[in-house]
Amino acid sequence: MKKNTLLIMVIVFAMQCNAQINSIDYFGQVPPDSIPVKFAPGIISKDGRYELMTAFSSDGKEFCFTITKRGWSHFDIWYTKYDLNKWSEPEIIPLDSSGGFGPVFSPENNRLLFSSGHWGNPPVGFILFCKRNQTGWGVPEKFGAPINLESDQWQCSIAKDGTLLFCSKRPGGKGDFDIYISESVNNKYKNVINLEILNSNEDEYSGFIAPDKSYIIFSSQRAGSYGWDDLYISFRKKDSSWSD
């Protein structure tokens, strides 16, 4: 019974992914099957630079990605839009001197969420957002507590109902960096919960929550992996708890 249920969940997950894939122009590329390929070579993926932490808008017409240099000391978010059956030339979003990484479009597509800081020793990061205006994106604003604390927090994801997922190195965590979740109540975040079943004694970050909150995908450095960081998935149960 459990195997059948898992199979159905995987099929539904694949159907959802295919529906989204068919609605997006992947810069002229045919979406791959199970073998990864370089994304938009010569346009997004270019030799001699690091591209990472990408995001499509909910309608698939806007795309953001992060560029950094060796040393991970500074990050910039780049933006391109699909219009008149073509993608615009990617440009840097002028945030401020601190730059930004890990872009995320809000469900209403009227805000751009991102992180800012550096991966030095110790790392420092905060979660911010920009409101969309007539010319692009407005001045960056920090989320207040309890999302941002004096500790390190970054790399967020947001569901359709405003639920925010992010990683943090705040006191009381299970490991070093842990995955946290916070539900939006009247457009405000009042409580933050450590998703202990997802976290280990090692680092967890790069969390992504599905728009309908049906699953979470995240990166972990826990034991038993294939490499330094591996991807893991957890499904939401009927009682709103999360599977192993």
Backbone bond lengths (Angstrom), bond angles and torsions (degrees), N, CA, C in turn:
res aa  C-N    CA-C-N  psi(-1)  N-CA   C-N-CA  omega(-1)  CA-C   N-CA-C  phi
1 M - - - 1.455 - - 1.534 111.08 -
2 K 1.349 115.77 -44.80 1.456 119.98 179.37 1.520 111.52 -62.55
3 K 1.364 116.30 -40.10 1.466 119.88 179.55 1.520 110.61 -64.12
4 N 1.343 117.34 -41.15 1.460 121.27 179.28 1.528 111.22 -64.06
5 T 1.333 115.66 -42.09 1.458 120.00 179.06 1.520 111.32 -62.94
6 L 1.338 116.27 -43.59 1.457 120.96 178.85 1.524 110.92 -63.01
7 L 1.338 117.10 -40.65 1.461 121.44 179.23 1.518 110.79 -61.98
8 I 1.335 116.86 -43.10 1.461 120.95 179.22 1.519 110.62 -62.69
9 M 1.350 116.52 -41.91 1.462 120.80 179.71 1.520 111.15 -63.16
10 V 1.322 116.71 -41.15 1.463 121.14 179.00 1.531 110.81 -65.02
11 I 1.339 116.64 -41.28 1.472 120.63 179.07 1.524 110.91 -63.34
12 V 1.337 116.67 -45.13 1.465 120.84 178.67 1.525 110.52 -62.34
13 F 1.327 116.11 -42.11 1.461 121.65 178.39 1.523 110.02 -59.84
14 A 1.333 117.04 -44.50 1.468 121.68 179.93 1.528 111.34 -64.96
15 M 1.351 116.17 -39.64 1.466 120.20 178.86 1.523 111.02 -63.86
16 Q 1.333 115.92 -40.75 1.458 120.03 178.05 1.523 110.86 -63.01
17 C 1.329 115.95 -42.39 1.468 120.65 178.99 1.527 110.83 -63.67
18 N 1.341 117.07 -43.89 1.457 120.82 -179.52 1.520 111.67 -64.55
19 A 1.352 116.61 -37.24 1.460 120.22 178.79 1.522 110.78 -63.37
20 Q 1.340 116.29 -39.63 1.453 119.92 178.62 1.523 110.60 -71.31
21 I 1.340 117.07 -40.73 1.462 120.97 179.84 1.521 111.01 -58.97
22 N 1.337 116.72 -43.02 1.457 120.75 -176.83 1.525 112.69 -68.09
23 S 1.339 118.33 -16.82 1.454 121.32 -178.01 1.524 112.39 -96.86
24 I 1.325 117.73 0.51 1.460 121.51 -175.17 1.525 110.67 -120.37
25 D 1.326 115.79 136.65 1.458 120.92 171.76 1.526 107.43 -88.42
26 Y 1.320 116.78 110.75 1.461 121.56 -177.62 1.521 111.10 -85.79
27 F 1.325 115.54 55.38 1.461 121.68 177.36 1.531 110.86 54.84
28 G 1.340 115.02 39.62 1.458 120.89 177.01 1.512 114.92 82.71
29 Q 1.332 117.55 -1.85 1.459 120.94 -179.47 1.521 111.48 -86.22
30 V 1.319 115.45 149.01 1.456 121.20 170.04 1.530 107.31 -84.02
31 P 1.332 118.95 125.01 1.470 119.83 -179.36 1.524 110.99 -57.30
32 P 1.336 116.92 133.68 1.463 120.34 -178.46 1.520 111.61 -74.63
33 D 1.310 115.43 169.77 1.459 120.72 176.20 1.524 107.80 -90.97
34 S 1.311 118.41 -115.68 1.463 121.43 -174.49 1.526 113.51 -93.00
35 I 1.323 117.60 -3.66 1.464 120.95 -179.66 1.525 109.31 -105.15
36 P 1.343 118.83 119.03 1.464 121.51 -179.22 1.529 111.89 -63.28
37 V 1.322 116.04 143.75 1.463 121.85 174.33 1.524 108.50 -131.44
38 K 1.325 116.86 160.56 1.455 121.29 178.82 1.525 109.49 -63.44
39 F 1.334 116.62 134.88 1.455 121.41 -175.48 1.528 111.57 -88.55
40 A 1.335 115.86 124.05 1.468 123.75 175.60 1.531 112.19 44.53
41 P 1.342 117.64 59.31 1.474 119.81 -178.89 1.522 112.11 -60.12
42 G 1.334 115.43 137.07 1.456 120.77 -179.62 1.521 113.80 84.87
43 I 1.342 116.92 -14.07 1.465 121.44 179.45 1.522 110.04 -112.89
44 I 1.322 115.59 -59.82 1.469 121.47 176.15 1.528 109.66 -99.41
45 S 1.316 115.85 -51.54 1.469 120.93 179.91 1.523 109.58 -88.71
46 K 1.324 115.35 112.16 1.456 120.64 -179.11 1.519 110.26 -125.70
47 D 1.318 116.55 147.64 1.458 121.32 178.95 1.528 110.34 -65.62
48 G 1.325 115.95 143.98 1.453 120.55 173.92 1.511 115.65 87.47
49 R 1.332 118.46 6.76 1.463 119.99 176.95 1.528 109.07 -144.63
50 Y 1.334 115.21 162.87 1.464 120.78 178.96 1.527 109.45 -104.05
51 E 1.330 116.08 120.11 1.460 121.17 172.48 1.526 108.20 -109.65
52 L 1.310 116.89 136.04 1.462 120.86 -177.95 1.530 109.51 -159.29
53 M 1.339 116.43 172.16 1.470 122.95 172.84 1.524 111.70 50.40
54 T 1.310 116.27 81.94 1.457 122.34 -174.98 1.531 111.71 -109.85
55 A 1.341 116.08 165.67 1.470 120.19 178.51 1.517 110.73 -158.46
56 F 1.330 116.19 134.13 1.458 122.56 167.79 1.519 108.56 -97.43
57 S 1.327 116.96 147.70 1.459 120.74 170.46 1.527 108.56 -70.21
58 S 1.326 117.15 165.28 1.472 120.88 -175.23 1.523 112.87 -62.29
59 D 1.326 117.75 -27.82 1.466 120.03 178.93 1.523 112.61 -92.50
60 G 1.336 117.44 -0.23 1.454 121.23 177.26 1.517 114.47 74.38
61 K 1.341 117.65 12.53 1.458 121.35 -176.23 1.529 113.65 -101.41
62 E 1.318 116.89 -4.18 1.457 121.14 177.94 1.523 108.80 -133.93
63 F 1.316 115.72 147.49 1.459 120.57 -177.44 1.521 109.53 -142.79
64 C 1.325 115.96 132.21 1.458 122.11 175.87 1.521 109.77 -122.62
65 F 1.320 116.01 149.35 1.458 120.50 176.00 1.518 109.19 -150.39
66 T 1.323 115.64 160.83 1.453 122.20 -176.93 1.522 110.42 -104.88
67 I 1.316 115.94 142.23 1.465 121.78 174.18 1.522 108.31 -124.82
68 T 1.325 116.89 135.36 1.455 121.77 176.07 1.519 109.84 -138.22
69 K 1.317 115.41 173.99 1.456 121.81 179.36 1.519 109.31 -114.26
70 R 1.298 116.30 173.20 1.468 120.18 176.58 1.535 109.42 -59.81
71 G 1.315 116.31 138.48 1.447 120.53 -176.56 1.513 113.61 99.17
72 W 1.343 117.57 -16.15 1.469 122.86 174.95 1.534 111.56 56.18
73 S 1.333 117.68 34.08 1.452 120.72 -175.79 1.518 113.66 -89.10
74 H 1.341 117.77 -22.02 1.462 120.59 -179.39 1.531 109.17 -147.38
75 F 1.340 115.03 142.80 1.461 121.63 -178.23 1.522 109.61 -130.00
76 D 1.334 116.13 144.92 1.460 122.22 173.70 1.526 109.18 -129.70
77 I 1.326 115.77 145.22 1.456 121.72 176.37 1.520 108.67 -101.51
78 W 1.321 115.32 129.18 1.459 122.38 178.73 1.520 109.67 -108.51
79 Y 1.340 115.70 154.02 1.469 121.11 -171.76 1.527 110.54 -137.76
80 T 1.320 115.88 141.45 1.456 121.99 172.78 1.519 109.45 -144.50
81 K 1.319 116.51 149.84 1.470 121.93 -176.60 1.520 110.50 -127.10
82 Y 1.347 115.53 141.96 1.466 121.82 177.87 1.524 108.95 -91.80
83 D 1.326 116.59 116.37 1.459 121.62 -178.05 1.519 108.88 -149.85
84 L 1.324 116.56 142.00 1.469 122.15 -179.24 1.527 110.84 53.95
85 N 1.358 114.75 41.54 1.467 123.01 175.07 1.528 113.91 65.00
86 K 1.328 116.51 26.71 1.468 119.01 175.46 1.525 109.57 -154.70
87 W 1.341 115.27 157.61 1.451 121.44 177.51 1.526 109.28 -89.91
88 S 1.326 116.17 139.82 1.467 120.91 176.55 1.516 110.34 -71.75
89 E 1.310 116.28 162.34 1.462 121.24 176.10 1.532 108.45 -65.66
90 P 1.344 118.42 125.78 1.472 120.17 -179.34 1.524 112.38 -58.17
91 E 1.350 115.93 138.69 1.449 122.12 179.39 1.525 110.05 -134.99
92 I 1.335 117.04 153.17 1.464 121.82 175.76 1.525 109.62 -70.09
93 I 1.325 116.71 136.36 1.459 120.89 170.69 1.531 107.46 -81.69
94 P 1.330 118.27 119.10 1.477 120.31 -177.62 1.530 111.44 -75.65
95 L 1.328 116.49 88.29 1.462 120.79 -178.35 1.521 110.05 -81.45
96 D 1.310 117.68 -77.09 1.462 124.20 171.41 1.516 106.69 -164.60
97 S 1.325 117.41 -171.56 1.464 120.52 -175.92 1.523 112.81 -64.84
98 S 1.342 116.97 -20.39 1.466 120.71 -179.53 1.524 112.54 -78.17
99 G 1.330 116.90 -17.85 1.461 119.82 -178.18 1.515 111.29 69.13
100 G 1.329 116.51 -158.33 1.458 120.50 -179.18 1.509 111.05 -172.53
101 F 1.339 116.02 164.51 1.465 121.08 177.66 1.528 109.13 -151.74
102 G 1.332 115.46 167.41 1.460 120.48 177.97 1.508 113.68 65.19
103 P 1.350 120.23 53.01 1.470 120.95 -177.30 1.529 112.08 -66.89
104 V 1.333 115.38 146.42 1.468 122.62 177.77 1.528 107.94 -144.54
105 F 1.323 116.97 126.34 1.465 120.49 174.97 1.523 109.58 -81.12
106 S 1.334 117.21 137.85 1.456 120.56 175.97 1.522 109.42 -69.14
107 P 1.352 118.50 159.07 1.469 121.03 -178.97 1.534 113.27 -56.72
108 E 1.340 116.23 -35.57 1.473 119.83 179.79 1.527 111.44 -82.74
109 N 1.328 116.60 -5.28 1.455 122.85 179.35 1.529 112.44 65.88
110 N 1.332 116.78 22.56 1.464 119.86 -179.75 1.521 113.42 -108.76
111 R 1.336 116.70 -0.21 1.467 121.11 175.93 1.524 109.56 -137.94
112 L 1.320 115.47 151.10 1.452 121.70 173.63 1.521 107.26 -116.29
113 L 1.327 116.31 115.89 1.458 121.51 177.45 1.521 108.69 -92.62
114 F 1.323 116.60 148.07 1.457 120.07 179.26 1.522 109.53 -164.23
115 S 1.320 116.35 173.18 1.457 122.82 176.11 1.521 109.09 -112.53
116 S 1.320 115.50 156.20 1.446 120.35 177.21 1.520 109.02 -143.84
117 G 1.316 116.30 143.10 1.454 121.26 -178.45 1.512 110.29 150.05
118 H 1.321 116.50 -152.10 1.460 120.06 179.20 1.525 109.24 -146.84
119 W 1.316 115.43 159.53 1.455 121.67 179.31 1.526 110.23 -101.95
120 G 1.312 116.34 42.42 1.454 119.90 179.52 1.518 110.90 -79.68
121 N 1.311 116.23 -156.16 1.467 121.13 -179.46 1.534 109.15 -127.79
122 P 1.356 119.27 99.94 1.457 125.00 5.95 1.531 111.67 -84.46
123 P 1.344 118.27 158.83 1.470 120.70 175.91 1.522 110.51 -71.12
124 V 1.315 115.41 150.15 1.461 121.79 177.72 1.523 108.16 -134.89
125 G 1.327 117.32 129.16 1.444 119.63 179.86 1.519 112.33 -154.29
126 F 1.334 115.43 149.45 1.457 122.08 177.31 1.528 108.85 -136.59
127 I 1.315 116.36 157.66 1.462 122.48 178.48 1.521 108.55 -103.31
128 L 1.322 115.98 127.16 1.460 122.49 -175.98 1.528 110.39 -128.36
129 F 1.328 115.70 175.82 1.462 120.78 173.93 1.520 109.41 -150.28
130 C 1.336 115.03 154.52 1.463 122.79 173.09 1.516 108.37 -122.10
131 K 1.313 117.50 138.81 1.458 121.43 175.11 1.528 109.55 -87.56
132 R 1.306 115.41 142.94 1.463 119.63 177.92 1.528 109.50 -72.93
133 N 1.328 116.30 138.18 1.461 121.02 174.33 1.524 109.80 -129.32
134 Q 1.306 117.01 -171.31 1.463 120.89 -174.90 1.523 113.03 -67.82
135 T 1.316 117.66 -23.47 1.466 120.89 -176.77 1.524 113.20 -106.08
136 G 1.321 117.18 -5.85 1.462 120.01 -179.13 1.510 111.14 149.60
137 W 1.343 116.61 -110.85 1.456 121.60 -177.82 1.524 109.82 -124.85
138 G 1.334 115.51 141.05 1.450 121.38 -176.78 1.516 113.82 -80.21
139 V 1.328 115.20 -163.91 1.460 122.40 -177.19 1.532 109.67 -73.07
140 P 1.348 118.50 134.22 1.461 121.16 179.48 1.533 112.06 -60.98
141 E 1.342 115.41 139.50 1.459 122.39 177.05 1.524 108.62 -127.05
142 K 1.333 116.74 139.40 1.460 121.42 177.83 1.525 110.77 -83.14
143 F 1.338 115.75 140.26 1.450 118.86 167.02 1.528 108.42 -66.52
144 G 1.327 115.74 143.29 1.453 119.26 177.32 1.519 111.27 -82.40
145 A 1.337 115.66 -177.49 1.463 120.98 175.08 1.537 108.38 -66.54
146 P 1.325 119.57 147.47 1.470 125.74 10.12 1.535 114.46 -94.28
147 I 1.356 118.12 10.16 1.469 119.04 178.07 1.521 109.47 -68.82
148 N 1.327 116.72 -56.60 1.460 120.90 177.10 1.520 110.53 -97.51
149 L 1.313 115.83 125.63 1.459 122.53 172.69 1.526 108.27 -120.85
150 E 1.303 117.12 -175.94 1.462 120.09 177.70 1.527 111.35 -69.64
151 S 1.341 115.88 -18.24 1.459 120.42 175.98 1.521 109.81 -75.31
152 D 1.307 116.60 -179.28 1.460 122.42 -175.82 1.515 110.63 -90.47
153 Q 1.342 118.36 130.52 1.463 122.58 175.43 1.525 109.40 -146.51
154 W 1.330 116.22 143.00 1.454 120.17 -177.09 1.529 111.02 -168.12
155 Q 1.337 115.37 179.95 1.463 124.46 177.91 1.528 112.12 51.84
156 C 1.318 115.47 86.54 1.458 120.64 -178.00 1.522 111.45 -106.58
157 S 1.338 114.96 166.03 1.455 123.91 174.28 1.517 106.70 -145.53
158 I 1.341 117.56 148.98 1.459 119.74 -174.79 1.526 110.49 -133.58
159 A 1.347 116.29 136.25 1.459 122.50 178.96 1.531 109.93 -89.11
160 K 1.339 116.13 174.21 1.466 120.79 -177.39 1.514 112.52 -60.97
161 D 1.341 117.04 -34.29 1.463 119.98 -178.33 1.525 112.92 -86.44
162 G 1.334 117.32 7.45 1.453 121.25 177.82 1.509 115.18 92.75
163 T 1.332 117.82 -3.99 1.466 120.46 177.72 1.525 109.63 -58.48
164 L 1.321 115.64 130.51 1.461 121.56 -175.39 1.523 110.48 -108.29
165 L 1.327 115.74 131.30 1.456 122.74 176.09 1.524 107.45 -114.75
166 F 1.330 117.40 136.01 1.460 119.63 -179.82 1.521 109.85 -158.53
167 C 1.320 116.38 168.55 1.458 120.10 176.85 1.520 109.36 -110.36
168 S 1.321 115.76 150.95 1.455 120.03 -176.85 1.522 110.62 -153.82
169 K 1.315 114.86 154.84 1.457 122.50 177.92 1.532 109.85 -110.58
170 R 1.327 116.62 31.78 1.457 121.26 -175.77 1.528 112.02 -73.67
171 P 1.341 116.84 160.85 1.469 120.54 178.68 1.526 112.20 -58.65
172 G 1.334 115.62 148.15 1.456 120.75 178.16 1.506 114.52 88.46
173 G 1.334 116.97 5.92 1.449 120.61 179.84 1.517 112.39 -74.26
174 K 1.319 115.10 164.71 1.458 120.94 -179.91 1.516 111.32 -80.36
175 G 1.329 116.09 -34.51 1.463 121.26 179.15 1.506 110.06 -130.05
176 D 1.326 117.04 -138.17 1.464 121.24 177.55 1.525 107.96 -85.60
177 F 1.342 116.98 -78.41 1.461 120.78 169.97 1.527 108.56 -93.93
178 D 1.336 117.25 132.72 1.453 123.41 178.76 1.528 110.29 -121.28
179 I 1.338 116.09 160.36 1.454 122.44 174.08 1.529 108.90 -89.99
180 Y 1.343 116.32 130.92 1.459 123.03 179.06 1.526 109.85 -123.40
181 I 1.325 115.79 157.85 1.456 121.50 179.19 1.521 109.12 -135.97
182 S 1.342 116.06 145.79 1.464 121.02 179.18 1.522 108.91 -144.25
183 E 1.329 116.59 127.77 1.464 121.46 179.63 1.524 110.20 -88.95
184 S 1.326 115.07 143.71 1.460 121.63 179.36 1.528 109.59 -85.10
185 V 1.332 116.78 124.10 1.466 122.92 177.03 1.528 107.52 -120.47
186 N 1.341 115.42 113.00 1.475 120.19 -175.79 1.531 110.85 54.01
187 N 1.338 114.28 42.32 1.464 122.50 177.60 1.529 112.98 64.53
188 K 1.329 116.79 23.67 1.453 121.07 176.71 1.528 110.40 -130.74
189 Y 1.329 115.85 149.81 1.459 121.54 178.33 1.528 108.50 -106.75
190 K 1.329 116.15 112.73 1.464 120.99 -174.96 1.525 112.98 -107.85
191 N 1.335 116.71 -27.23 1.461 120.30 -177.02 1.518 110.50 -131.75
192 V 1.315 115.98 145.56 1.465 122.88 177.25 1.519 108.27 -124.24
193 I 1.341 116.99 132.91 1.460 122.14 -177.90 1.518 110.05 -118.33
194 N 1.308 116.65 132.42 1.454 122.52 172.90 1.528 108.16 -78.80
195 L 1.340 116.64 120.59 1.468 120.51 178.86 1.526 108.41 -81.74
196 E 1.321 115.36 79.13 1.460 121.41 -170.72 1.522 113.13 -59.85
197 I 1.330 118.25 -34.23 1.467 120.23 -177.35 1.523 110.97 -67.36
198 L 1.337 117.53 -23.61 1.460 121.22 177.52 1.524 111.85 -85.70
199 N 1.313 117.10 -26.47 1.457 121.26 -170.56 1.528 112.36 -91.58
200 S 1.328 114.84 154.89 1.457 122.09 178.45 1.535 108.73 -127.22
201 N 1.308 116.78 -167.96 1.457 120.28 176.23 1.524 112.53 -80.49
202 E 1.330 116.28 -4.75 1.466 121.66 178.84 1.530 109.77 -104.56
203 D 1.337 117.00 -166.71 1.463 121.48 -178.09 1.519 111.70 -81.78
204 E 1.331 116.40 135.98 1.464 123.45 168.31 1.527 108.11 -127.03
205 Y 1.323 116.73 133.96 1.463 120.20 178.74 1.525 109.87 -162.11
206 S 1.346 116.39 -166.41 1.474 122.30 -179.45 1.523 111.45 52.93
207 G 1.324 117.59 41.58 1.456 120.93 -178.07 1.521 112.61 -74.93
208 F 1.327 116.28 140.02 1.467 122.89 174.10 1.518 108.40 -126.93
209 I 1.337 117.22 126.28 1.458 121.71 176.37 1.523 108.86 -106.77
210 A 1.325 117.38 133.33 1.459 121.76 -179.93 1.532 109.71 -61.86
211 P 1.327 117.73 149.72 1.468 120.28 -179.82 1.530 113.50 -52.08
212 D 1.339 116.89 -35.96 1.471 120.43 179.61 1.525 112.45 -95.54
213 K 1.315 116.69 9.07 1.472 123.71 178.60 1.528 113.25 62.65
214 S 1.316 117.19 26.94 1.463 120.49 -178.16 1.525 112.40 -82.24
215 Y 1.330 118.35 -19.21 1.461 120.71 178.41 1.517 110.22 -157.11
216 I 1.315 115.56 161.26 1.461 123.17 174.64 1.529 108.20 -129.91
217 I 1.320 116.56 132.21 1.465 122.39 173.45 1.525 106.83 -113.07
218 F 1.320 117.32 135.93 1.455 119.94 -178.54 1.526 110.28 -149.65
219 S 1.323 115.15 166.93 1.457 122.20 178.77 1.519 109.29 -102.49
220 S 1.339 116.10 144.86 1.462 119.89 -179.33 1.522 110.56 -146.89
221 Q 1.337 114.29 150.64 1.459 121.07 176.22 1.525 111.11 -108.01
222 R 1.323 116.68 22.00 1.460 120.86 -177.68 1.527 112.05 -66.29
223 A 1.333 115.20 164.26 1.459 121.06 -179.69 1.527 110.90 -64.55
224 G 1.335 116.07 155.83 1.458 121.36 178.09 1.513 113.61 84.40
225 S 1.332 117.00 21.65 1.460 120.69 -175.96 1.526 111.64 -92.18
226 Y 1.339 115.44 173.81 1.463 122.02 175.25 1.527 111.33 -89.89
227 G 1.341 116.40 -20.94 1.455 120.20 -177.59 1.508 109.93 -155.19
228 W 1.343 116.31 -155.34 1.463 120.26 -178.96 1.529 110.69 -69.63
229 D 1.326 116.63 -47.71 1.466 122.98 175.02 1.522 108.59 -122.36
230 D 1.323 116.25 136.18 1.460 121.18 174.42 1.525 109.75 -123.97
231 L 1.330 115.61 159.01 1.467 121.35 176.03 1.521 109.98 -95.32
232 Y 1.322 115.09 137.91 1.466 122.07 178.30 1.528 108.76 -128.86
233 I 1.334 116.21 154.99 1.458 121.09 178.88 1.527 109.56 -130.09
234 S 1.335 115.83 143.35 1.464 122.41 176.51 1.520 107.96 -134.45
235 F 1.340 116.47 135.16 1.460 121.51 -177.93 1.525 110.87 -101.42
236 R 1.318 115.73 143.81 1.463 121.45 179.00 1.526 109.92 -80.03
237 K 1.324 115.88 131.22 1.457 121.34 -179.46 1.540 110.84 -89.09
238 K 1.317 115.62 172.07 1.466 120.58 -179.02 1.523 112.37 -61.77
239 D 1.327 116.81 -30.56 1.451 120.37 -179.83 1.527 112.16 -88.05
240 S 1.349 116.40 12.52 1.469 124.55 178.13 1.524 114.02 73.37
241 S 1.351 117.80 4.23 1.460 119.77 172.16 1.520 108.42 -81.72
242 W 1.340 116.61 177.56 1.461 121.18 -175.00 1.513 111.35 -119.75
243 S 1.320 115.50 142.10 1.470 120.75 -179.57 1.517 110.05 -73.35
244 D 1.347 115.91 162.67 1.473 120.86 175.75 1.516 108.85 -60.94
